[in-house]
Amino acid sequence: MTPRRLLQESDELLFWVEECMVQETPLVPGWLVARLMVVLRHAHPELPARLGRERRPDHVMEIIYNAQAELMDQACRSRGPAEVIPLFARARQLDEAANL
């Protein structure tokens, strides 16, 4: 999975954890923790250990924020500079003339 896809997944997980808080659920459901562990492992090797067995929504939310920070760094580092595309033919001709 790419860092950007993992960020999308973490946003969806964050939504569900927020729903747990709105519904005043004391623990995050197991199906959500299983999906979260996949994201955490890809984000940083220490994050799953930091989550441990803790399933309170506020703690899980904090760990998701940490994972998102790591994934944003990875996403920025994975992208190189973009190729500059001339918008006008005249600009391209000037560049070609300058290179001669």
Sequence and secondary structure as in RCSB ss.txt:
>XXXX:A:sequence
MTPRRLLQESDELLFWVEECMVQETPLVPGWLVARLMVVLRHAHPELPARLGRERRPDHVMEIIYNAQAELMDQA
CRSRGPAEVIPLFARARQLDEAANL
>XXXX:A:secstr
  HHHHHHHHHHHHHHHHHHHHTT SS  HHHHHHHHHHHHHH TTHHHHHTT   HHHHHHHHHHHHHHHHHHH
HHH        SSHHHHHHHHHHH 
